Amino acid sequence: MQRQVSMRGRRAAMVERLGGAPGWFVVASAVLAVLWFPARLFLDGDDPVVTVIARSGLYGAVWAMMLPVIEWCDRNVTRRRIRRANDHETSATPGHVRRGALVGLAVGVPFYGGLLVFCLITGRSWSYTAIYGVILVAVVAVAVARLQRSRP
């Protein structure tokens, strides 16, 4: 008999494969930035494409930071204390921590580094350049700290 997994269980398993912080954040922000691009292109039709790309990346980062808040509200504010059999708990094993740090570095450095260089080359949005620099430094700092902590 085949076990059916709910959508929440699949989502939890996918996040589990990304590891801990900053892996899930960087992947979520990159995916959300790509999804925001057509919306920003439509909404900001008169703005230059450079600004649309910068805004899409920023919106992706902001919405990715909001995902844990939304999940926390879903769990705690609505008082869903009943555990389901298919819910996954995030493991804090050294492998999980290391995987999150490596995914964060592998995806975050090229993504936010590319956005940072893009904003520097175009020179149109200095505020976006500063924000991407702060996010890049934070991703690298969190990843390095988690790699140091996960050493045997």
Backbone torsions as a table, in degrees:
resi	resn	phi	psi	omega
1	MET	NA	130.1	-176.0
2	GLN	-85.4	132.3	-179.3
3	ARG	-82.5	129.8	178.7
4	GLN	-92.6	134.8	-179.1
5	VAL	-111.2	133.3	-179.4
6	SER	-73.0	168.6	178.7
7	MET	-63.4	-37.0	178.1
8	ARG	-64.8	-38.5	178.1
9	GLY	-67.4	-38.9	177.3
10	ARG	-65.8	-42.3	179.2
11	ARG	-63.4	-41.3	178.6
12	ALA	-65.6	-37.9	178.7
13	ALA	-67.5	-36.8	178.9
14	MET	-67.9	-42.3	177.8
15	VAL	-65.6	-35.8	177.9
16	GLU	-61.4	-38.9	179.1
17	ARG	-67.7	-28.1	178.7
18	LEU	-75.2	-15.6	-178.5
19	GLY	86.4	-167.5	-178.7
20	GLY	-84.2	-158.0	178.7
21	ALA	-69.1	147.9	-4.5
22	PRO	-91.2	11.2	-175.3
23	GLY	-59.7	-51.3	-177.9
24	TRP	-64.7	-36.5	-179.2
25	PHE	-65.5	-45.4	-175.9
26	VAL	-67.2	-43.3	179.2
27	VAL	-65.7	-42.7	178.7
28	ALA	-63.6	-41.3	-179.0
29	SER	-69.5	-35.4	177.6
30	ALA	-67.5	-43.6	179.0
31	VAL	-65.3	-43.8	179.5
32	LEU	-66.3	-33.8	177.0
33	ALA	-65.4	-40.7	177.6
34	VAL	-65.8	-37.9	178.1
35	LEU	-70.9	-31.4	179.9
36	TRP	-75.5	-24.0	-174.4
37	PHE	-56.8	-50.6	179.1
38	PRO	-64.2	-35.2	178.6
39	ALA	-65.7	-44.9	179.1
40	ARG	-67.4	-35.0	178.2
41	LEU	-63.9	-39.2	178.4
42	PHE	-71.7	-45.1	-176.0
43	LEU	-74.0	-34.4	-178.6
44	ASP	-106.5	51.9	-174.9
45	GLY	-60.8	-29.9	-177.7
46	ASP	-87.2	-16.5	-178.8
47	ASP	-79.0	155.0	176.8
48	PRO	-66.3	156.0	-178.4
49	VAL	-63.1	-30.5	178.4
50	VAL	-59.1	-44.9	179.3
51	THR	-68.3	-36.9	178.6
52	VAL	-64.2	-41.9	178.5
53	ILE	-65.1	-43.3	179.8
54	ALA	-64.3	-41.6	178.5
55	ARG	-67.0	-38.3	178.8
56	SER	-61.6	-43.7	177.8
57	GLY	-64.1	-40.3	178.7
58	LEU	-67.5	-42.5	177.8
59	TYR	-64.0	-37.8	176.6
60	GLY	-61.5	-42.0	179.5
61	ALA	-67.3	-41.8	-178.8
62	VAL	-65.6	-45.8	-179.9
63	TRP	-68.4	-31.8	176.7
64	ALA	-67.9	-33.9	176.3
65	MET	-71.0	-24.8	-179.3
66	MET	-81.6	-16.9	-178.7
67	LEU	-59.2	-45.1	177.1
68	PRO	-64.8	-33.1	178.7
69	VAL	-66.3	-43.3	178.5
70	ILE	-63.4	-42.6	179.0
71	GLU	-64.6	-40.2	178.8
72	TRP	-63.3	-43.2	178.0
73	CYS	-63.4	-38.7	179.2
74	ASP	-62.7	-39.3	-179.2
75	ARG	-77.8	-47.2	-167.8
76	ASN	-97.6	-40.4	-176.6
77	VAL	-70.9	-40.3	179.2
78	THR	-84.0	-1.3	175.0
79	ARG	58.4	48.7	175.3
80	ARG	-89.4	88.8	-178.5
81	ARG	-97.0	-3.9	-178.4
82	ILE	-81.2	124.1	178.9
83	ARG	-83.5	139.1	175.9
84	ARG	-100.2	154.6	-177.5
85	ALA	-67.5	-26.7	-176.7
86	ASN	-98.1	4.8	176.2
87	ASP	-72.9	142.9	179.4
88	HIS	-107.4	139.9	173.7
89	GLU	-100.7	137.8	179.8
90	THR	-71.7	126.8	-179.8
91	SER	-89.3	145.9	-179.6
92	ALA	-108.3	37.9	178.9
93	THR	-72.2	158.8	178.1
94	PRO	-59.3	-33.9	177.9
95	GLY	-66.2	-38.9	178.2
96	HIS	-65.7	-43.5	179.5
97	VAL	-65.0	-44.6	-179.7
98	ARG	-64.1	-42.2	-179.9
99	ARG	-62.8	-42.1	177.9
100	GLY	-62.3	-40.4	179.5
101	ALA	-67.8	-42.6	-179.1
102	LEU	-69.4	-39.5	175.9
103	VAL	-64.5	-40.8	178.0
104	GLY	-60.6	-42.3	177.9
105	LEU	-71.1	-41.4	-175.9
106	ALA	-68.5	-32.9	-179.5
107	VAL	-98.7	-39.2	-173.5
108	GLY	-71.2	-41.7	-177.8
109	VAL	-65.0	-48.4	177.2
110	PRO	-66.5	-38.5	-176.8
111	PHE	-68.9	-57.6	-177.9
112	TYR	-74.6	-29.9	173.6
113	GLY	-65.2	-40.3	177.0
114	GLY	-65.2	-42.4	177.1
115	LEU	-64.9	-38.2	178.5
116	LEU	-63.7	-47.9	179.1
117	VAL	-64.6	-39.8	178.1
118	PHE	-59.2	-45.2	179.2
119	CYS	-68.6	-34.7	178.1
120	LEU	-68.3	-41.2	-178.0
121	ILE	-68.3	-43.7	-178.0
122	THR	-75.0	-31.5	175.9
123	GLY	67.7	17.4	-177.1
124	ARG	-90.9	-33.8	-171.6
125	SER	-126.3	89.4	-179.1
126	TRP	-72.5	-29.1	177.8
127	SER	-67.6	-39.5	176.5
128	TYR	-65.3	-36.8	178.1
129	THR	-61.0	-45.6	179.4
130	ALA	-64.6	-42.1	-179.9
131	ILE	-64.1	-44.1	179.2
132	TYR	-66.5	-33.7	176.2
133	GLY	-65.0	-42.0	178.8
134	VAL	-65.4	-43.7	179.2
135	ILE	-63.4	-42.6	179.7
136	LEU	-62.5	-44.2	178.4
137	VAL	-64.2	-40.0	179.7
138	ALA	-65.8	-41.8	179.0
139	VAL	-63.0	-45.7	179.9
140	VAL	-65.7	-41.8	-179.3
141	ALA	-64.1	-44.6	179.3
142	VAL	-65.4	-41.9	-179.8
143	ALA	-64.6	-43.4	179.7
144	VAL	-66.2	-41.7	178.4
145	ALA	-63.1	-40.7	179.5
146	ARG	-70.1	-34.9	176.2
147	LEU	-66.7	-39.7	178.0
148	GLN	-64.5	-39.4	-178.1
149	ARG	-71.7	-28.3	-175.6
150	SER	-87.8	-2.1	178.6
151	ARG	-65.0	144.1	-179.7
152	PRO	-71.9	NA	NA
